Amino acid sequence: MRTFQLSNGYTVVCRAESTRYGFRHLAHLMHNGFEVAKDKACYYNRTWERYPYETVIHGVLYKYFGDAATETYYLEADKQGLGHYII
């Protein structure tokens, strides 16, 4: 399980699960301790993400915010996911 702390009291909690045919990533968007949205992505073999959980994080943020403030939160999550690789 991995947690991504975002601004304004938002947190994305991610985890992976095995499935019969591969695995899936699950993301839960929390605001002040309450779940406000969730998303999942299923994979058969591997992902081509830049960092683990990138796809479900972007998915759950888009589901909740739409186009409104999504880009800001994408950048916050990407900074944490990529660590020192992002400038």
PyMOL Python script that loads the backbone (N, CA, C, O; Angstrom):
from pymol import cmd

cmd.read_pdbstr("""\
ATOM      1  N   MET A   1       0.852  -1.168   0.000  1.00  0.00           N
ATOM      2  CA  MET A   1       0.000   0.000   0.000  1.00  0.00           C
ATOM      3  C   MET A   1       0.900   1.234   0.000  1.00  0.00           C
ATOM      4  O   MET A   1       1.956   1.260   0.633  1.00  0.00           O
ATOM      5  N   ARG A   2       0.448   2.261  -0.734  1.00  0.00           N
ATOM      6  CA  ARG A   2       1.204   3.509  -0.803  1.00  0.00           C
ATOM      7  C   ARG A   2       0.232   4.681  -0.717  1.00  0.00           C
ATOM      8  O   ARG A   2      -0.858   4.657  -1.288  1.00  0.00           O
ATOM      9  N   THR A   3       0.654   5.690   0.003  1.00  0.00           N
ATOM     10  CA  THR A   3      -0.184   6.875   0.200  1.00  0.00           C
ATOM     11  C   THR A   3       0.468   8.090  -0.436  1.00  0.00           C
ATOM     12  O   THR A   3       1.672   8.305  -0.300  1.00  0.00           O
ATOM     13  N   PHE A   4      -0.334   8.880  -1.128  1.00  0.00           N
ATOM     14  CA  PHE A   4       0.117  10.114  -1.753  1.00  0.00           C
ATOM     15  C   PHE A   4      -0.639  11.264  -1.094  1.00  0.00           C
ATOM     16  O   PHE A   4      -1.858  11.365  -1.231  1.00  0.00           O
ATOM     17  N   GLN A   5       0.076  12.129  -0.380  1.00  0.00           N
ATOM     18  CA  GLN A   5      -0.528  13.286   0.274  1.00  0.00           C
ATOM     19  C   GLN A   5      -0.609  14.433  -0.721  1.00  0.00           C
ATOM     20  O   GLN A   5       0.401  14.825  -1.306  1.00  0.00           O
ATOM     21  N   LEU A   6      -1.812  14.971  -0.914  1.00  0.00           N
ATOM     22  CA  LEU A   6      -2.016  16.091  -1.811  1.00  0.00           C
ATOM     23  C   LEU A   6      -2.447  17.308  -0.993  1.00  0.00           C
ATOM     24  O   LEU A   6      -2.662  17.198   0.214  1.00  0.00           O
ATOM     25  N   SER A   7      -2.571  18.445  -1.632  1.00  0.00           N
ATOM     26  CA  SER A   7      -2.962  19.658  -0.914  1.00  0.00           C
ATOM     27  C   SER A   7      -4.460  19.664  -0.612  1.00  0.00           C
ATOM     28  O   SER A   7      -5.213  18.821  -1.101  1.00  0.00           O
ATOM     29  N   ASN A   8      -4.864  20.616   0.190  1.00  0.00           N
ATOM     30  CA  ASN A   8      -6.275  20.848   0.550  1.00  0.00           C
ATOM     31  C   ASN A   8      -6.937  19.658   1.225  1.00  0.00           C
ATOM     32  O   ASN A   8      -8.144  19.464   1.079  1.00  0.00           O
ATOM     33  N   GLY A   9      -6.174  18.856   1.963  1.00  0.00           N
ATOM     34  CA  GLY A   9      -6.744  17.750   2.719  1.00  0.00           C
ATOM     35  C   GLY A   9      -7.031  16.493   1.924  1.00  0.00           C
ATOM     36  O   GLY A   9      -7.704  15.597   2.433  1.00  0.00           O
ATOM     37  N   TYR A  10      -6.543  16.392   0.689  1.00  0.00           N
ATOM     38  CA  TYR A  10      -6.768  15.211  -0.143  1.00  0.00           C
ATOM     39  C   TYR A  10      -5.606  14.237  -0.018  1.00  0.00           C
ATOM     40  O   TYR A  10      -4.447  14.640   0.080  1.00  0.00           O
ATOM     41  N   THR A  11      -5.932  12.956  -0.024  1.00  0.00           N
ATOM     42  CA  THR A  11      -4.948  11.883   0.029  1.00  0.00           C
ATOM     43  C   THR A  11      -5.407  10.791  -0.933  1.00  0.00           C
ATOM     44  O   THR A  11      -6.600  10.502  -1.024  1.00  0.00           O
ATOM     45  N   VAL A  12      -4.468  10.189  -1.647  1.00  0.00           N
ATOM     46  CA  VAL A  12      -4.783   9.042  -2.493  1.00  0.00           C
ATOM     47  C   VAL A  12      -4.101   7.827  -1.870  1.00  0.00           C
ATOM     48  O   VAL A  12      -2.882   7.806  -1.696  1.00  0.00           O
ATOM     49  N   VAL A  13      -4.901   6.819  -1.539  1.00  0.00           N
ATOM     50  CA  VAL A  13      -4.391   5.576  -0.970  1.00  0.00           C
ATOM     51  C   VAL A  13      -4.460   4.511  -2.058  1.00  0.00           C
ATOM     52  O   VAL A  13      -5.532   4.230  -2.594  1.00  0.00           O
ATOM     53  N   CYS A  14      -3.307   3.918  -2.384  1.00  0.00           N
ATOM     54  CA  CYS A  14      -3.223   2.945  -3.475  1.00  0.00           C
ATOM     55  C   CYS A  14      -2.776   1.591  -2.952  1.00  0.00           C
ATOM     56  O   CYS A  14      -2.015   1.493  -1.990  1.00  0.00           O
ATOM     57  N   ARG A  15      -3.271   0.547  -3.615  1.00  0.00           N
ATOM     58  CA  ARG A  15      -2.825  -0.809  -3.293  1.00  0.00           C
ATOM     59  C   ARG A  15      -2.956  -1.678  -4.533  1.00  0.00           C
ATOM     60  O   ARG A  15      -3.658  -1.343  -5.486  1.00  0.00           O
ATOM     61  N   ALA A  16      -2.258  -2.802  -4.487  1.00  0.00           N
ATOM     62  CA  ALA A  16      -2.309  -3.766  -5.593  1.00  0.00           C
ATOM     63  C   ALA A  16      -2.908  -5.073  -5.079  1.00  0.00           C
ATOM     64  O   ALA A  16      -2.735  -5.432  -3.914  1.00  0.00           O
ATOM     65  N   GLU A  17      -3.605  -5.770  -5.951  1.00  0.00           N
ATOM     66  CA  GLU A  17      -4.190  -7.070  -5.629  1.00  0.00           C
ATOM     67  C   GLU A  17      -3.917  -8.033  -6.772  1.00  0.00           C
ATOM     68  O   GLU A  17      -3.876  -7.636  -7.936  1.00  0.00           O
ATOM     69  N   SER A  18      -3.733  -9.285  -6.435  1.00  0.00           N
ATOM     70  CA  SER A  18      -3.626 -10.337  -7.453  1.00  0.00           C
ATOM     71  C   SER A  18      -5.020 -10.698  -7.933  1.00  0.00           C
ATOM     72  O   SER A  18      -5.981 -10.663  -7.164  1.00  0.00           O
ATOM     73  N   THR A  19      -5.124 -11.044  -9.206  1.00  0.00           N
ATOM     74  CA  THR A  19      -6.382 -11.537  -9.760  1.00  0.00           C
ATOM     75  C   THR A  19      -6.112 -12.884 -10.423  1.00  0.00           C
ATOM     76  O   THR A  19      -4.970 -13.340 -10.484  1.00  0.00           O
ATOM     77  N   ARG A  20      -7.150 -13.498 -10.905  1.00  0.00           N
ATOM     78  CA  ARG A  20      -6.993 -14.796 -11.548  1.00  0.00           C
ATOM     79  C   ARG A  20      -6.135 -14.710 -12.808  1.00  0.00           C
ATOM     80  O   ARG A  20      -5.428 -15.658 -13.151  1.00  0.00           O
ATOM     81  N   TYR A  21      -6.199 -13.574 -13.491  1.00  0.00           N
ATOM     82  CA  TYR A  21      -5.499 -13.437 -14.771  1.00  0.00           C
ATOM     83  C   TYR A  21      -4.311 -12.478 -14.736  1.00  0.00           C
ATOM     84  O   TYR A  21      -3.659 -12.276 -15.761  1.00  0.00           O
ATOM     85  N   GLY A  22      -4.022 -11.898 -13.605  1.00  0.00           N
ATOM     86  CA  GLY A  22      -2.929 -10.928 -13.515  1.00  0.00           C
ATOM     87  C   GLY A  22      -2.984 -10.187 -12.199  1.00  0.00           C
ATOM     88  O   GLY A  22      -2.910 -10.793 -11.130  1.00  0.00           O
ATOM     89  N   PHE A  23      -3.114  -8.862 -12.279  1.00  0.00           N
ATOM     90  CA  PHE A  23      -3.202  -8.048 -11.064  1.00  0.00           C
ATOM     91  C   PHE A  23      -3.944  -6.761 -11.370  1.00  0.00           C
ATOM     92  O   PHE A  23      -4.199  -6.434 -12.528  1.00  0.00           O
ATOM     93  N   ARG A  24      -4.283  -6.043 -10.322  1.00  0.00           N
ATOM     94  CA  ARG A  24      -4.947  -4.753 -10.494  1.00  0.00           C
ATOM     95  C   ARG A  24      -4.427  -3.757  -9.471  1.00  0.00           C
ATOM     96  O   ARG A  24      -3.964  -4.128  -8.392  1.00  0.00           O
ATOM     97  N   HIS A  25      -4.512  -2.497  -9.832  1.00  0.00           N
ATOM     98  CA  HIS A  25      -4.188  -1.405  -8.939  1.00  0.00           C
ATOM     99  C   HIS A  25      -5.494  -0.722  -8.556  1.00  0.00           C
ATOM    100  O   HIS A  25      -6.354  -0.482  -9.404  1.00  0.00           O
ATOM    101  N   LEU A  26      -5.632  -0.415  -7.276  1.00  0.00           N
ATOM    102  CA  LEU A  26      -6.809   0.264  -6.766  1.00  0.00           C
ATOM    103  C   LEU A  26      -6.387   1.571  -6.125  1.00  0.00           C
ATOM    104  O   LEU A  26      -5.358   1.628  -5.451  1.00  0.00           O
ATOM    105  N   ALA A  27      -7.168   2.620  -6.325  1.00  0.00           N
ATOM    106  CA  ALA A  27      -6.883   3.919  -5.712  1.00  0.00           C
ATOM    107  C   ALA A  27      -8.155   4.452  -5.067  1.00  0.00           C
ATOM    108  O   ALA A  27      -9.238   4.390  -5.650  1.00  0.00           O
ATOM    109  N   HIS A  28      -8.006   4.974  -3.859  1.00  0.00           N
ATOM    110  CA  HIS A  28      -9.111   5.584  -3.122  1.00  0.00           C
ATOM    111  C   HIS A  28      -8.729   7.024  -2.820  1.00  0.00           C
ATOM    112  O   HIS A  28      -7.709   7.275  -2.179  1.00  0.00           O
ATOM    113  N   LEU A  29      -9.543   7.974  -3.279  1.00  0.00           N
ATOM    114  CA  LEU A  29      -9.308   9.381  -2.989  1.00  0.00           C
ATOM    115  C   LEU A  29     -10.023   9.718  -1.691  1.00  0.00           C
ATOM    116  O   LEU A  29     -11.233   9.534  -1.564  1.00  0.00           O
ATOM    117  N   MET A  30      -9.259  10.212  -0.737  1.00  0.00           N
ATOM    118  CA  MET A  30      -9.797  10.556   0.577  1.00  0.00           C
ATOM    119  C   MET A  30      -9.742  12.070   0.747  1.00  0.00           C
ATOM    120  O   MET A  30      -8.790  12.719   0.314  1.00  0.00           O
ATOM    121  N   HIS A  31     -10.770  12.623   1.379  1.00  0.00           N
ATOM    122  CA  HIS A  31     -10.753  14.048   1.738  1.00  0.00           C
ATOM    123  C   HIS A  31     -11.095  14.154   3.210  1.00  0.00           C
ATOM    124  O   HIS A  31     -12.205  13.830   3.632  1.00  0.00           O
ATOM    125  N   ASN A  32     -10.125  14.611   3.983  1.00  0.00           N
ATOM    126  CA  ASN A  32     -10.283  14.722   5.438  1.00  0.00           C
ATOM    127  C   ASN A  32     -10.738  13.410   6.064  1.00  0.00           C
ATOM    128  O   ASN A  32     -11.577  13.404   6.965  1.00  0.00           O
ATOM    129  N   GLY A  33     -10.185  12.302   5.588  1.00  0.00           N
ATOM    130  CA  GLY A  33     -10.467  10.991   6.166  1.00  0.00           C
ATOM    131  C   GLY A  33     -11.657  10.251   5.592  1.00  0.00           C
ATOM    132  O   GLY A  33     -11.916   9.117   5.995  1.00  0.00           O
ATOM    133  N   PHE A  34     -12.385  10.845   4.671  1.00  0.00           N
ATOM    134  CA  PHE A  34     -13.558  10.208   4.073  1.00  0.00           C
ATOM    135  C   PHE A  34     -13.295   9.905   2.599  1.00  0.00           C
ATOM    136  O   PHE A  34     -12.740  10.735   1.879  1.00  0.00           O
ATOM    137  N   GLU A  35     -13.698   8.708   2.154  1.00  0.00           N
ATOM    138  CA  GLU A  35     -13.523   8.345   0.746  1.00  0.00           C
ATOM    139  C   GLU A  35     -14.511   9.117  -0.110  1.00  0.00           C
ATOM    140  O   GLU A  35     -15.712   9.116   0.159  1.00  0.00           O
ATOM    141  N   VAL A  36     -14.000   9.777  -1.146  1.00  0.00           N
ATOM    142  CA  VAL A  36     -14.862  10.548  -2.033  1.00  0.00           C
ATOM    143  C   VAL A  36     -14.892   9.985  -3.451  1.00  0.00           C
ATOM    144  O   VAL A  36     -15.802  10.300  -4.217  1.00  0.00           O
ATOM    145  N   ALA A  37     -13.908   9.153  -3.813  1.00  0.00           N
ATOM    146  CA  ALA A  37     -13.885   8.541  -5.144  1.00  0.00           C
ATOM    147  C   ALA A  37     -12.923   7.359  -5.137  1.00  0.00           C
ATOM    148  O   ALA A  37     -12.038   7.268  -4.287  1.00  0.00           O
ATOM    149  N   LYS A  38     -13.113   6.450  -6.105  1.00  0.00           N
ATOM    150  CA  LYS A  38     -12.188   5.324  -6.244  1.00  0.00           C
ATOM    151  C   LYS A  38     -12.091   4.930  -7.709  1.00  0.00           C
ATOM    152  O   LYS A  38     -12.974   5.228  -8.513  1.00  0.00           O
ATOM    153  N   ASP A  39     -10.988   4.248  -8.037  1.00  0.00           N
ATOM    154  CA  ASP A  39     -10.762   3.808  -9.404  1.00  0.00           C
ATOM    155  C   ASP A  39      -9.912   2.544  -9.378  1.00  0.00           C
ATOM    156  O   ASP A  39      -9.245   2.257  -8.384  1.00  0.00           O
ATOM    157  N   LYS A  40      -9.938   1.785 -10.480  1.00  0.00           N
ATOM    158  CA  LYS A  40      -9.100   0.592 -10.579  1.00  0.00           C
ATOM    159  C   LYS A  40      -8.599   0.436 -12.003  1.00  0.00           C
ATOM    160  O   LYS A  40      -9.213   0.919 -12.954  1.00  0.00           O
ATOM    161  N   ALA A  41      -7.476  -0.248 -12.128  1.00  0.00           N
ATOM    162  CA  ALA A  41      -6.910  -0.579 -13.441  1.00  0.00           C
ATOM    163  C   ALA A  41      -6.432  -2.024 -13.366  1.00  0.00           C
ATOM    164  O   ALA A  41      -5.704  -2.395 -12.445  1.00  0.00           O
ATOM    165  N   CYS A  42      -6.843  -2.834 -14.333  1.00  0.00           N
ATOM    166  CA  CYS A  42      -6.479  -4.255 -14.355  1.00  0.00           C
ATOM    167  C   CYS A  42      -5.397  -4.505 -15.404  1.00  0.00           C
ATOM    168  O   CYS A  42      -5.408  -3.923 -16.488  1.00  0.00           O
ATOM    169  N   TYR A  43      -4.471  -5.380 -15.052  1.00  0.00           N
ATOM    170  CA  TYR A  43      -3.343  -5.694 -15.929  1.00  0.00           C
ATOM    171  C   TYR A  43      -3.163  -7.204 -16.006  1.00  0.00           C
ATOM    172  O   TYR A  43      -3.420  -7.917 -15.036  1.00  0.00           O
ATOM    173  N   TYR A  44      -2.722  -7.684 -17.159  1.00  0.00           N
ATOM    174  CA  TYR A  44      -2.430  -9.099 -17.327  1.00  0.00           C
ATOM    175  C   TYR A  44      -0.984  -9.426 -17.016  1.00  0.00           C
ATOM    176  O   TYR A  44      -0.695 -10.493 -16.475  1.00  0.00           O
ATOM    177  N   ASN A  45      -0.072  -8.529 -17.347  1.00  0.00           N
ATOM    178  CA  ASN A  45       1.335  -8.853 -17.262  1.00  0.00           C
ATOM    179  C   ASN A  45       2.124  -7.779 -16.549  1.00  0.00           C
ATOM    180  O   ASN A  45       2.708  -8.037 -15.496  1.00  0.00           O
ATOM    181  N   ARG A  46       2.154  -6.587 -17.097  1.00  0.00           N
ATOM    182  CA  ARG A  46       2.933  -5.491 -16.525  1.00  0.00           C
ATOM    183  C   ARG A  46       2.302  -4.164 -16.911  1.00  0.00           C
ATOM    184  O   ARG A  46       1.404  -4.109 -17.752  1.00  0.00           O
ATOM    185  N   THR A  47       2.781  -3.102 -16.290  1.00  0.00           N
ATOM    186  CA  THR A  47       2.316  -1.760 -16.645  1.00  0.00           C
ATOM    187  C   THR A  47       3.458  -1.013 -17.322  1.00  0.00           C
ATOM    188  O   THR A  47       4.623  -1.395 -17.216  1.00  0.00           O
ATOM    189  N   TRP A  48       3.105   0.035 -18.004  1.00  0.00           N
ATOM    190  CA  TRP A  48       4.113   0.891 -18.627  1.00  0.00           C
ATOM    191  C   TRP A  48       4.063   2.275 -17.999  1.00  0.00           C
ATOM    192  O   TRP A  48       4.296   3.281 -18.669  1.00  0.00           O
ATOM    193  N   GLU A  49       3.763   2.318 -16.731  1.00  0.00           N
ATOM    194  CA  GLU A  49       3.670   3.581 -16.014  1.00  0.00           C
ATOM    195  C   GLU A  49       5.063   4.108 -15.661  1.00  0.00           C
ATOM    196  O   GLU A  49       6.025   3.346 -15.564  1.00  0.00           O
ATOM    197  N   ARG A  50       5.149   5.409 -15.473  1.00  0.00           N
ATOM    198  CA  ARG A  50       6.423   6.000 -15.059  1.00  0.00           C
ATOM    199  C   ARG A  50       6.733   5.685 -13.601  1.00  0.00           C
ATOM    200  O   ARG A  50       7.898   5.644 -13.207  1.00  0.00           O
ATOM    201  N   TYR A  51       5.700   5.464 -12.805  1.00  0.00           N
ATOM    202  CA  TYR A  51       5.851   5.060 -11.405  1.00  0.00           C
ATOM    203  C   TYR A  51       4.628   4.234 -11.027  1.00  0.00           C
ATOM    204  O   TYR A  51       3.584   4.364 -11.665  1.00  0.00           O
ATOM    205  N   PRO A  52       4.732   3.385 -10.003  1.00  0.00           N
ATOM    206  CA  PRO A  52       3.600   2.534  -9.631  1.00  0.00           C
ATOM    207  C   PRO A  52       2.356   3.348  -9.277  1.00  0.00           C
ATOM    208  O   PRO A  52       2.442   4.351  -8.568  1.00  0.00           O
ATOM    209  N   TYR A  53       1.219   2.913  -9.770  1.00  0.00           N
ATOM    210  CA  TYR A  53      -0.104   3.475  -9.508  1.00  0.00           C
ATOM    211  C   TYR A  53      -0.418   4.751 -10.290  1.00  0.00           C
ATOM    212  O   TYR A  53      -1.456   5.367 -10.046  1.00  0.00           O
ATOM    213  N   GLU A  54       0.425   5.159 -11.201  1.00  0.00           N
ATOM    214  CA  GLU A  54       0.195   6.406 -11.945  1.00  0.00           C
ATOM    215  C   GLU A  54      -1.181   6.423 -12.622  1.00  0.00           C
ATOM    216  O   GLU A  54      -1.905   7.415 -12.524  1.00  0.00           O
ATOM    217  N   THR A  55      -1.538   5.357 -13.291  1.00  0.00           N
ATOM    218  CA  THR A  55      -2.796   5.310 -14.046  1.00  0.00           C
ATOM    219  C   THR A  55      -4.010   5.446 -13.136  1.00  0.00           C
ATOM    220  O   THR A  55      -4.914   6.224 -13.441  1.00  0.00           O
ATOM    221  N   VAL A  56      -4.058   4.712 -12.031  1.00  0.00           N
ATOM    222  CA  VAL A  56      -5.235   4.790 -11.159  1.00  0.00           C
ATOM    223  C   VAL A  56      -5.293   6.112 -10.403  1.00  0.00           C
ATOM    224  O   VAL A  56      -6.380   6.608 -10.108  1.00  0.00           O
ATOM    225  N   ILE A  57      -4.144   6.685 -10.088  1.00  0.00           N
ATOM    226  CA  ILE A  57      -4.143   7.996  -9.430  1.00  0.00           C
ATOM    227  C   ILE A  57      -4.741   9.036 -10.373  1.00  0.00           C
ATOM    228  O   ILE A  57      -5.611   9.809  -9.971  1.00  0.00           O
ATOM    229  N   HIS A  58      -4.285   9.060 -11.607  1.00  0.00           N
ATOM    230  CA  HIS A  58      -4.827  10.019 -12.571  1.00  0.00           C
ATOM    231  C   HIS A  58      -6.316   9.734 -12.810  1.00  0.00           C
ATOM    232  O   HIS A  58      -7.108  10.664 -12.965  1.00  0.00           O
ATOM    233  N   GLY A  59      -6.689   8.468 -12.837  1.00  0.00           N
ATOM    234  CA  GLY A  59      -8.089   8.110 -13.045  1.00  0.00           C
ATOM    235  C   GLY A  59      -9.006   8.574 -11.932  1.00  0.00           C
ATOM    236  O   GLY A  59     -10.074   9.128 -12.192  1.00  0.00           O
ATOM    237  N   VAL A  60      -8.594   8.351 -10.688  1.00  0.00           N
ATOM    238  CA  VAL A  60      -9.452   8.734  -9.562  1.00  0.00           C
ATOM    239  C   VAL A  60      -9.533  10.256  -9.435  1.00  0.00           C
ATOM    240  O   VAL A  60     -10.580  10.791  -9.073  1.00  0.00           O
ATOM    241  N   LEU A  61      -8.437  10.952  -9.730  1.00  0.00           N
ATOM    242  CA  LEU A  61      -8.479  12.414  -9.680  1.00  0.00           C
ATOM    243  C   LEU A  61      -9.391  12.961 -10.776  1.00  0.00           C
ATOM    244  O   LEU A  61     -10.138  13.910 -10.537  1.00  0.00           O
ATOM    245  N   TYR A  62      -9.343  12.386 -11.959  1.00  0.00           N
ATOM    246  CA  TYR A  62     -10.211  12.833 -13.045  1.00  0.00           C
ATOM    247  C   TYR A  62     -11.676  12.537 -12.734  1.00  0.00           C
ATOM    248  O   TYR A  62     -12.549  13.358 -13.016  1.00  0.00           O
ATOM    249  N   LYS A  63     -11.947  11.368 -12.154  1.00  0.00           N
ATOM    250  CA  LYS A  63     -13.332  11.023 -11.798  1.00  0.00           C
ATOM    251  C   LYS A  63     -13.926  12.045 -10.836  1.00  0.00           C
ATOM    252  O   LYS A  63     -15.088  12.430 -10.966  1.00  0.00           O
ATOM    253  N   TYR A  64     -13.126  12.477  -9.877  1.00  0.00           N
ATOM    254  CA  TYR A  64     -13.653  13.376  -8.847  1.00  0.00           C
ATOM    255  C   TYR A  64     -13.653  14.842  -9.285  1.00  0.00           C
ATOM    256  O   TYR A  64     -14.649  15.539  -9.089  1.00  0.00           O
ATOM    257  N   PHE A  65     -12.567  15.314  -9.866  1.00  0.00           N
ATOM    258  CA  PHE A  65     -12.430  16.725 -10.196  1.00  0.00           C
ATOM    259  C   PHE A  65     -12.803  17.062 -11.637  1.00  0.00           C
ATOM    260  O   PHE A  65     -13.047  18.228 -11.947  1.00  0.00           O
ATOM    261  N   GLY A  66     -12.851  16.078 -12.515  1.00  0.00           N
ATOM    262  CA  GLY A  66     -13.069  16.372 -13.927  1.00  0.00           C
ATOM    263  C   GLY A  66     -11.884  17.154 -14.452  1.00  0.00           C
ATOM    264  O   GLY A  66     -10.744  16.863 -14.088  1.00  0.00           O
ATOM    265  N   ASP A  67     -12.123  18.129 -15.291  1.00  0.00           N
ATOM    266  CA  ASP A  67     -11.033  18.944 -15.830  1.00  0.00           C
ATOM    267  C   ASP A  67     -10.662  20.109 -14.915  1.00  0.00           C
ATOM    268  O   ASP A  67      -9.644  20.767 -15.131  1.00  0.00           O
ATOM    269  N   ALA A  68     -11.475  20.364 -13.901  1.00  0.00           N
ATOM    270  CA  ALA A  68     -11.340  21.571 -13.086  1.00  0.00           C
ATOM    271  C   ALA A  68      -9.935  21.773 -12.506  1.00  0.00           C
ATOM    272  O   ALA A  68      -9.193  22.632 -12.982  1.00  0.00           O
ATOM    273  N   ALA A  69      -9.569  21.004 -11.501  1.00  0.00           N
ATOM    274  CA  ALA A  69      -8.285  21.208 -10.817  1.00  0.00           C
ATOM    275  C   ALA A  69      -7.378  20.002 -10.979  1.00  0.00           C
ATOM    276  O   ALA A  69      -6.394  19.856 -10.254  1.00  0.00           O
ATOM    277  N   THR A  70      -7.706  19.141 -11.923  1.00  0.00           N
ATOM    278  CA  THR A  70      -6.995  17.878 -12.054  1.00  0.00           C
ATOM    279  C   THR A  70      -5.504  18.059 -12.306  1.00  0.00           C
ATOM    280  O   THR A  70      -4.693  17.349 -11.712  1.00  0.00           O
ATOM    281  N   GLU A  71      -5.133  18.979 -13.159  1.00  0.00           N
ATOM    282  CA  GLU A  71      -3.719  19.127 -13.523  1.00  0.00           C
ATOM    283  C   GLU A  71      -2.846  19.446 -12.310  1.00  0.00           C
ATOM    284  O   GLU A  71      -1.732  18.935 -12.198  1.00  0.00           O
ATOM    285  N   THR A  72      -3.338  20.277 -11.414  1.00  0.00           N
ATOM    286  CA  THR A  72      -2.589  20.615 -10.199  1.00  0.00           C
ATOM    287  C   THR A  72      -2.332  19.369  -9.368  1.00  0.00           C
ATOM    288  O   THR A  72      -1.213  19.145  -8.909  1.00  0.00           O
ATOM    289  N   TYR A  73      -3.364  18.560  -9.174  1.00  0.00           N
ATOM    290  CA  TYR A  73      -3.211  17.350  -8.364  1.00  0.00           C
ATOM    291  C   TYR A  73      -2.372  16.297  -9.089  1.00  0.00           C
ATOM    292  O   TYR A  73      -1.636  15.547  -8.447  1.00  0.00           O
ATOM    293  N   TYR A  74      -2.476  16.233 -10.418  1.00  0.00           N
ATOM    294  CA  TYR A  74      -1.608  15.323 -11.182  1.00  0.00           C
ATOM    295  C   TYR A  74      -0.144  15.629 -10.883  1.00  0.00           C
ATOM    296  O   TYR A  74       0.644  14.728 -10.597  1.00  0.00           O
ATOM    297  N   LEU A  75       0.207  16.910 -10.951  1.00  0.00           N
ATOM    298  CA  LEU A  75       1.598  17.304 -10.725  1.00  0.00           C
ATOM    299  C   LEU A  75       2.064  16.970  -9.311  1.00  0.00           C
ATOM    300  O   LEU A  75       3.201  16.540  -9.119  1.00  0.00           O
ATOM    301  N   GLU A  76       1.196  17.164  -8.325  1.00  0.00           N
ATOM    302  CA  GLU A  76       1.561  16.835  -6.942  1.00  0.00           C
ATOM    303  C   GLU A  76       1.823  15.334  -6.797  1.00  0.00           C
ATOM    304  O   GLU A  76       2.817  14.930  -6.194  1.00  0.00           O
ATOM    305  N   ALA A  77       0.937  14.517  -7.344  1.00  0.00           N
ATOM    306  CA  ALA A  77       1.105  13.063  -7.253  1.00  0.00           C
ATOM    307  C   ALA A  77       2.327  12.607  -8.038  1.00  0.00           C
ATOM    308  O   ALA A  77       3.080  11.750  -7.576  1.00  0.00           O
ATOM    309  N   ASP A  78       2.526  13.175  -9.223  1.00  0.00           N
ATOM    310  CA  ASP A  78       3.670  12.787 -10.053  1.00  0.00           C
ATOM    311  C   ASP A  78       4.995  13.125  -9.372  1.00  0.00           C
ATOM    312  O   ASP A  78       5.956  12.363  -9.472  1.00  0.00           O
ATOM    313  N   LYS A  79       5.048  14.252  -8.688  1.00  0.00           N
ATOM    314  CA  LYS A  79       6.270  14.615  -7.963  1.00  0.00           C
ATOM    315  C   LYS A  79       6.604  13.557  -6.914  1.00  0.00           C
ATOM    316  O   LYS A  79       7.763  13.164  -6.773  1.00  0.00           O
ATOM    317  N   GLN A  80       5.605  13.101  -6.188  1.00  0.00           N
ATOM    318  CA  GLN A  80       5.840  12.083  -5.163  1.00  0.00           C
ATOM    319  C   GLN A  80       6.166  10.736  -5.787  1.00  0.00           C
ATOM    320  O   GLN A  80       7.034  10.017  -5.293  1.00  0.00           O
ATOM    321  N   GLY A  81       5.485  10.389  -6.858  1.00  0.00           N
ATOM    322  CA  GLY A  81       5.700   9.100  -7.504  1.00  0.00           C
ATOM    323  C   GLY A  81       7.047   8.997  -8.166  1.00  0.00           C
ATOM    324  O   GLY A  81       7.695   7.952  -8.113  1.00  0.00           O
ATOM    325  N   LEU A  82       7.476  10.085  -8.797  1.00  0.00           N
ATOM    326  CA  LEU A  82       8.756  10.072  -9.501  1.00  0.00           C
ATOM    327  C   LEU A  82       9.930  10.412  -8.589  1.00  0.00           C
ATOM    328  O   LEU A  82      11.086  10.201  -8.954  1.00  0.00           O
ATOM    329  N   GLY A  83       9.633  10.934  -7.409  1.00  0.00           N
ATOM    330  CA  GLY A  83      10.699  11.268  -6.476  1.00  0.00           C
ATOM    331  C   GLY A  83      11.619  12.330  -7.029  1.00  0.00           C
ATOM    332  O   GLY A  83      11.162  13.394  -7.447  1.00  0.00           O
ATOM    333  N   HIS A  84      12.895  12.058  -7.038  1.00  0.00           N
ATOM    334  CA  HIS A  84      13.889  13.053  -7.440  1.00  0.00           C
ATOM    335  C   HIS A  84      14.000  13.215  -8.962  1.00  0.00           C
ATOM    336  O   HIS A  84      14.783  14.045  -9.425  1.00  0.00           O
ATOM    337  N   TYR A  85      13.247  12.454  -9.744  1.00  0.00           N
ATOM    338  CA  TYR A  85      13.354  12.545 -11.188  1.00  0.00           C
ATOM    339  C   TYR A  85      12.612  13.712 -11.803  1.00  0.00           C
ATOM    340  O   TYR A  85      12.860  14.060 -12.957  1.00  0.00           O
ATOM    341  N   ILE A  86      11.700  14.327 -11.052  1.00  0.00           N
ATOM    342  CA  ILE A  86      10.933  15.427 -11.602  1.00  0.00           C
ATOM    343  C   ILE A  86      11.505  16.751 -11.091  1.00  0.00           C
ATOM    344  O   ILE A  86      11.934  16.853  -9.942  1.00  0.00           O
ATOM    345  N   ILE A  87      11.505  17.736 -11.939  1.00  0.00           N
ATOM    346  CA  ILE A  87      12.079  19.047 -11.572  1.00  0.00           C
ATOM    347  C   ILE A  87      10.949  20.021 -11.314  1.00  0.00           C
ATOM    348  O   ILE A  87      11.197  21.183 -10.991  1.00  0.00           O
TER     349      ILE A  87
END
""", "prot")
cmd.dss("prot")
cmd.show_as("cartoon", "prot")
cmd.util.cbc("prot")
cmd.orient("prot")
